[in-house]
Amino acid sequence: MNPWPVIGAALRRYRFTALVFVLLVAAGVALSVAILSQERALRTGSARAADRFDLVVAAPGSQTDALLTAVYLQPGAVRLLAPEITAALLNDDRAAFASPLAFGDSLRGSPIVGAIPALVAHLSDGLAEGRVFASRAEAVIGAASPLRLGDRFRPTHGVHAGAEAAAEHDGHEAEEEHHGEADGHDTELTVVGRMKPTGSPWDRAIVVPVELVWAVHGLPDGHAEGEARIGPPFDPARTPGIPAAVLHAKDVAGAYRLRQAYATDGSMAFFPAEALIKLYGILGDLRRLMALLALVTQALVLLALVASVVILLRLLTPQFVTLRALGAPRRYVFAVAWGFTATLVAAGVLLGLAGGWALSFAISRALATQTGIALQPTLGAAELWIALAVLLIGFALAALPAWLIQRRPLAEALAGE
């Protein structure tokens, strides 16, 4: 005998109760899936964003702070390298190039970063449009910038919030608004190039010659007085301190030699992966905490699942008694009772997988908007194992009351009804 027509009829009759049961299971699975998927997406996305940064040199202090400033363009209070150290590393011919980083200005929330042309070309692996800046009046924009080639703008002093609002305006609107700002600089810049997508906060950045940033903030511009060129070599007598520098090594051995050379009392040099490991350690602690929360949630869901199974089967007892009275075999009654609950568990697990993945995508989008790091959540083995565990436990819990019902003497069952 086919139990599915009876199961289908029961599902239709108790559809609202069944829906609550499914949502309960789905919520527990979705939370666990979202936690694990999002943590993995953060690791992958942050590592990808730092791929093209070979070596970072900064003043002694926190590697994590320096990483967040140099790679992820997060505002922070980092110490400056001494001018003599800055000049030495920027002119170090052991590196393929050494680019200073200078901050302090923005345009509608998009950070303006001072660097040298070689860093722009390296990070973007060539440009999507236009060319790299060749003078102090030119700028290159990130792939996600609302500005366009040929747009002109004046930087605003300070790093302000509002990157999301900037995305809602095109470059011409930004240009018109910033021509008249009282806190803007007098220098007008022209966009001459757009970088390829990097999957990092640099996609929202505006990169300009470092000499411009130094000059508009009243600092020496790294070259002889009156000389308006950009890029290395830099004049040691006229090079200011910087928050960080990015060095691109000629080969792996050269990268380690440079790291050793600038690991001194006056500077620290590190590979971004070193700082990311520490950052991942913090994320790992958070992951364990969230995983514990997910386990507690799963335990509560399973307890509620047991109670729900009992309630559901109590609701269905009259149908089971009728089936028994009509001569249905015990195994058929068991199949109906177990199949009813197992169907709800399976539906809840599948909905939880889909919901958890969707939740992870929503979180990733929100984090990408805030950080600029491209995040791509995926379903991995860990999430599937959790879903499978809930499924198997649910099936086992459904079997016990189903077994008790079909084992209950018919006379007793009829008397109870």
PAKE-428751 format. One line per 8 residues: number of its first residue (from 1); their letters; for each residue x, y, z of C-alpha. Coordinates in Angstrom, 3 decimals. Layout:
N
NUM> a> X Y Z  ...
//
This chain:
417
1> mnpwpvig> 0.000 0.000 0.000  1.211 3.509 -0.856  1.419 5.738 2.257  1.903 9.026 0.341  -1.773 9.824 -0.349  -2.491 9.637 3.384  0.629 11.687 4.162  -0.378 14.300 1.575
9> aalrryrf> -3.870 14.565 3.012  -2.474 15.032 6.526  -0.080 17.732 5.318  -2.937 19.621 3.683  -5.163 19.314 6.720  -2.504 20.484 9.198  -0.670 22.803 6.813  -0.224 25.706 9.243
17> talvfvll> 1.123 23.496 12.025  3.358 21.767 9.482  4.624 25.130 8.205  5.637 26.214 11.720  7.485 22.924 12.150  9.344 23.379 8.834  10.313 26.975 9.664  11.606 25.899 13.060
25> vaagvals> 13.967 23.348 11.524  14.937 25.759 8.717  15.869 28.544 11.147  18.348 26.362 13.017  19.979 25.059 9.837  20.099 28.513 8.211  21.905 30.079 11.165  24.637 27.434 11.147
33> vailsqer> 25.040 27.572 7.360  25.272 31.375 7.327  27.904 31.457 10.087  30.209 28.922 8.460  29.742 30.195 4.917  30.301 33.835 5.867  33.433 33.130 7.879  34.954 31.295 4.919
41> alrtgsar> 33.947 34.103 2.549  35.684 36.643 4.801  38.880 34.625 4.818  38.882 34.129 1.054  37.894 37.698 0.209  40.385 39.369 2.542  43.216 37.135 1.318  42.347 37.857 -2.324
49> aadrfdlv> 42.316 41.598 -1.635  45.871 41.411 -0.256  47.284 39.167 -3.009  49.124 41.883 -4.910  50.746 43.475 -1.862  54.136 41.779 -1.565  55.614 43.580 1.417  54.364 46.375 3.668
57> vaapgsqt> 56.750 48.600 5.613  55.482 50.837 8.418  56.554 52.327 11.724  56.891 49.810 14.593  53.518 48.923 16.073  50.569 46.752 15.185  50.860 44.813 11.950  47.079 44.516 11.859
65> dalltavy> 46.658 48.304 12.052  49.231 48.821 9.307  47.556 46.158 7.152  44.129 47.730 7.583  45.542 51.123 6.632  47.747 50.138 3.675  45.787 47.290 2.093  42.190 47.867 3.186
73> lqpgavrl> 42.342 51.687 3.333  40.745 51.876 6.756  41.340 55.209 8.547  43.533 54.788 11.583  46.006 56.552 13.823  49.283 54.946 12.732  52.727 56.354 13.428  54.787 57.790 10.588
81> lapeitaa> 58.075 56.345 9.436  60.968 58.699 10.050  61.848 60.752 6.945  65.344 59.238 6.692  63.905 55.694 6.702  61.252 56.730 4.196  63.850 58.131 1.801  66.037 55.033 2.119
89> llnddraa> 63.311 52.514 1.362  61.738 54.553 -1.452  65.116 54.694 -3.204  66.061 51.068 -2.455  67.034 49.526 -5.804  66.691 45.995 -4.383  62.939 46.344 -4.925  61.231 46.380 -8.322
97> fasplafg> 59.462 49.438 -6.949  58.731 50.974 -3.554  55.610 53.106 -3.359  54.840 55.460 -0.489  51.241 55.707 0.649  49.806 59.038 1.733  46.300 59.698 3.023  44.244 62.557 4.374
105> dslrgspi> 41.845 63.542 1.578  38.643 62.120 0.151  35.873 62.761 -2.339  32.342 62.014 -1.129  33.609 59.261 1.127  35.975 57.709 -1.416  39.535 57.798 -0.067  42.180 59.639 -2.051
113> vgaipalv> 45.503 57.825 -1.836  48.876 59.213 -2.804  51.156 56.682 -4.512  53.479 56.278 -7.497  52.401 55.196 -11.016  54.070 51.776 -10.709  51.827 50.752 -7.800  48.670 51.646 -9.733
121> ahlsdgla> 49.729 49.577 -12.723  50.749 46.668 -10.468  47.586 46.526 -8.349  45.322 46.719 -11.377  47.522 44.538 -13.632  47.056 47.183 -16.288  44.173 49.638 -16.542  40.635 49.047 -17.766
129> egrvfasr> 40.475 52.535 -19.312  42.855 55.391 -20.018  46.350 55.605 -18.582  48.266 56.056 -15.357  48.706 59.627 -14.112  51.741 61.439 -15.488  51.460 64.778 -13.669  50.312 66.137 -10.314
137> aeavigaa> 47.026 67.316 -11.795  45.908 63.827 -12.830  44.217 60.934 -11.022  43.323 57.278 -11.578  40.040 55.974 -10.185  39.122 52.535 -8.884  36.837 50.210 -10.827  33.801 51.041 -8.655
145> splrlgdr> 34.237 54.822 -8.609  31.254 56.847 -9.908  33.666 59.251 -11.621  34.436 58.941 -15.321  37.419 59.644 -17.513  37.738 63.367 -18.118  35.899 64.376 -14.933  37.508 67.125 -12.856
153> frpthgvh> 37.270 67.475 -9.087  38.880 69.054 -6.049  39.810 66.831 -3.078  38.200 67.413 0.295  40.388 67.465 3.369  39.754 64.552 5.726  38.231 61.094 5.278  34.454 61.303 5.496
161> agaeaaae> 31.646 58.761 5.465  29.332 58.631 2.510  30.736 56.181 0.027  27.284 54.710 -0.483  25.845 58.115 -1.299  28.680 58.681 -3.743  27.627 55.613 -5.674  24.246 57.223 -6.292
169> hdgheaee> 25.780 60.204 -8.096  27.790 60.207 -11.276  31.088 61.978 -11.678  29.586 65.172 -13.054  27.405 65.664 -9.968  30.395 65.047 -7.724  32.411 67.551 -9.739  29.756 70.255 -9.475
177> ehhgeadg> 29.295 69.744 -5.743  33.003 69.818 -4.937  33.927 72.836 -7.030  32.339 75.031 -4.384  33.221 73.272 -1.117  34.857 75.517 1.440  37.051 72.760 2.871  38.338 71.580 -0.521
185> hdteltvv> 41.872 72.114 -1.868  42.624 74.609 -4.600  44.138 71.907 -6.830  41.823 70.635 -9.537  42.446 67.070 -10.710  41.432 65.353 -13.946  40.597 61.653 -14.134  42.821 60.026 -16.778
193> grmkptgs> 42.437 56.317 -16.029  40.315 53.620 -14.392  41.747 50.538 -12.696  40.523 47.006 -13.306  38.493 45.424 -10.479  40.724 44.259 -7.620  38.075 42.947 -5.215  39.477 45.287 -2.552
201> pwdraivv> 38.724 48.760 -1.109  41.020 50.143 -3.803  38.093 49.682 -6.206  36.464 52.717 -4.546  39.666 54.719 -4.141  41.068 57.614 -6.129  44.824 57.363 -6.603  46.887 60.489 -7.193
209> pvelvwav> 50.616 61.280 -7.248  51.993 61.142 -3.727  53.767 64.437 -4.383  50.384 66.150 -4.675  49.203 64.861 -1.290  52.427 65.966 0.354  52.337 69.415 -1.270  48.691 70.251 -0.468
217> hglpdgha> 49.340 69.396 3.191  52.339 71.703 3.402  54.981 68.960 3.371  58.118 68.643 1.243  57.204 66.946 -2.019  60.154 64.576 -2.246  61.978 66.457 -4.995  64.219 69.462 -5.357
225> egearigp> 62.442 72.739 -4.802  60.720 73.895 -7.976  60.905 70.450 -9.611  57.427 69.322 -10.606  58.040 65.750 -11.693  56.511 62.690 -10.017  57.822 59.301 -8.958  61.250 58.036 -7.882
233> pfdpartp> 63.981 58.793 -7.170  63.138 60.896 -4.139  65.362 63.551 -2.609  66.376 62.354 0.894  66.500 65.943 2.126  62.925 66.660 1.015  61.091 63.399 1.690  58.582 63.489 4.582
241> gipaavlh> 57.547 60.613 6.838  54.789 58.301 5.621  52.297 55.957 7.332  53.285 52.979 5.157  54.996 51.881 1.968  54.355 48.978 -0.383  57.411 47.208 -1.773  57.248 44.912 -4.790
249> akdvagay> 60.176 42.497 -4.782  61.975 41.247 -7.868  61.747 37.662 -6.633  60.840 35.641 -3.540  64.382 35.691 -2.156  64.484 39.444 -2.621  61.235 39.820 -0.704  62.702 38.032 2.312
257> rlrqayat> 65.891 40.117 2.131  63.855 43.321 2.081  61.729 42.086 4.971  64.848 41.442 7.016  66.437 44.747 6.025  63.495 46.818 7.290  62.731 44.816 10.415  64.574 47.320 12.610
265> dgsmaffp> 63.993 49.460 15.667  62.705 52.237 13.416  60.502 50.218 11.076  58.661 46.933 10.668  58.303 44.961 7.466  55.825 42.153 7.022  54.031 40.088 4.438  50.278 40.742 4.527
273> aealikly> 49.712 37.015 5.086  51.475 37.348 8.462  49.016 39.961 9.682  46.084 38.109 8.135  46.943 35.006 10.175  46.619 37.076 13.349  43.394 38.598 12.069  42.084 35.144 11.224
281> gilgdlrr> 42.931 34.101 14.775  40.504 36.756 15.995  37.958 35.619 13.441  38.558 32.043 14.554  37.675 32.954 18.140  34.572 34.678 16.868  33.779 31.670 14.707  34.045 29.320 17.685
289> lmallalv> 31.749 31.584 19.667  29.229 31.734 16.848  29.543 27.993 16.250  28.783 27.426 19.929  25.753 29.667 19.561  24.723 27.657 16.508  25.112 24.387 18.439  22.965 25.705 21.284
297> tqalvlla> 20.405 26.818 18.725  20.492 23.390 17.109  20.001 21.714 20.482  16.989 23.912 21.190  15.650 23.205 17.714  16.015 19.457 18.258  14.239 19.661 21.618  11.474 21.665 19.999
305> lvasvvil> 11.481 19.149 17.172  10.830 16.315 19.649  7.967 18.229 21.237  6.572 19.097 17.819  6.743 15.483 16.675  4.767 14.375 19.711  2.166 17.105 19.146  1.875 16.336 15.444
313> lrlltpqf> 1.471 12.649 16.017  -1.131 13.287 18.734  -3.048 15.301 16.159  -2.795 12.404 13.721  -3.680 9.669 16.209  -7.366 9.507 15.136  -6.281 8.856 11.542  -3.851 6.161 12.664
321> vtlralga> -6.521 4.493 14.813  -8.910 4.553 11.846  -6.273 2.975 9.629  -5.654 0.277 12.211  -9.400 -0.384 12.569  -9.722 -0.727 8.798  -7.096 -3.443 8.862  -4.048 -1.495 7.731
329> prryvfav> -0.809 -3.376 8.516  1.317 -2.075 11.361  4.189 -1.322 8.988  1.852 0.826 6.872  0.820 2.851 9.932  4.496 3.219 10.808  5.283 4.379 7.256  2.537 7.020 7.374
337> awgftatl> 3.523 8.301 10.827  7.237 8.373 10.061  6.817 9.696 6.522  4.692 12.624 7.690  7.336 13.886 10.116  10.302 12.947 7.929  8.833 14.982 5.075  8.629 18.056 7.297
345> vaagvllg> 12.197 17.560 8.545  13.534 17.180 4.992  11.640 20.284 3.847  13.010 22.246 6.810  16.606 21.176 6.107  16.393 22.064 2.406  14.773 25.403 3.188  17.446 26.017 5.839
353> laggwals> 20.263 25.378 3.347  18.739 27.793 0.844  17.921 30.342 3.535  21.391 30.144 5.087  23.050 30.658 1.726  20.767 33.606 0.968  21.479 35.080 4.424  25.199 34.712 3.835
361> faisrala> 24.876 36.551 0.513  22.970 39.372 2.225  25.631 39.659 4.937  28.387 39.563 2.306  26.754 42.360 0.356  26.434 44.504 3.467  30.051 43.836 4.457  31.281 44.515 0.919
369> tqtgialq> 29.479 47.861 0.956  31.126 48.771 4.251  34.639 47.410 3.582  35.000 47.335 -0.188  36.176 43.710 -0.055  34.484 41.449 -2.595  32.965 38.456 -0.773  31.667 35.312 -2.475
377> ptlgaael> 29.958 32.917 -0.036  29.763 29.253 -0.992  28.286 26.101 0.481  31.083 23.873 1.744  31.363 20.426 3.241  30.903 21.714 6.810  27.512 23.248 6.016  26.356 20.130 4.202
385> wialavll> 27.465 17.916 7.104  25.451 20.029 9.541  22.377 19.792 7.322  22.851 16.036 6.964  23.232 15.635 10.736  19.977 17.509 11.403  18.266 15.439 8.714  19.391 12.108 10.164
393> igfalaal> 18.593 13.114 13.747  15.168 14.308 12.625  14.533 11.019 10.842  15.559 9.097 13.966  13.326 11.206 16.218  10.416 10.685 13.832  10.867 6.927 14.004  10.438 6.584 17.782
401> pawliqrr> 6.887 7.937 18.197  5.881 6.278 14.911  7.094 2.970 16.302  5.209 3.537 19.571  1.965 4.295 17.729  2.067 1.234 15.510  2.989 -0.944 18.517  0.104 0.359 20.630
409> plaealag> -2.675 -2.275 20.980  -5.712 -1.361 18.886  -8.160 -1.829 21.788  -6.148 0.583 23.914  -5.928 3.076 21.068  -9.696 2.940 20.500  -10.349 3.330 24.205  -8.048 6.348 24.302
417> e> -9.985 7.976 21.492
//
